Amino acid sequence: MTVGKGKRPRDPNQLAKWIVDRSTGQIPEEPSKPAHEPGSISEYMAAIGRKGGQIGGKRRLKTMTKAQRQRVAAKAARTRWKRRKV
């Protein structure tokens, strides 16, 4: 019913059932992770870096001119086709 790491259901009916189950104790609470698990800091930083990179690429495209975008796209296409010849 839930997706991922304890996310609440998006469907209103499933959400209502989930809330009732949680409040009556039929679904156990998810144990919270300790703040300093081995590797947790690096995993967190990797996730933040990915998110920032995704946002940065979109903002970069908004500030680029059409000619700059075409140049970047052509370079990316050349690189992709170069790899495929191997």
C-alpha positions, 0 to 999 in steps of 0.5 A: 500500500505504501511506496518507498520508505514509509511514504503515505498513500496518495489515494484518499481511501488508502490513506484513511485506512493507513491512518486508522491502522497506524492509530490502532497499532495494526501497523507498527511504527517505522524505527527511526534511523540513528543519526550517525550510522556508518555511511549515513553521512556519505549517503545523505551527501550523495543524495543532496548532491544529486538533487542539487545537480538536477536543479542546477542543470535546469537553472543552467538551461534557463540562463543559456542562450539558444546558441549555447544550448545548441553547442552543448547538445551537439557536443553531447551528441558527438560524445554519445555517437563516439562511444557507440562505435566501440 
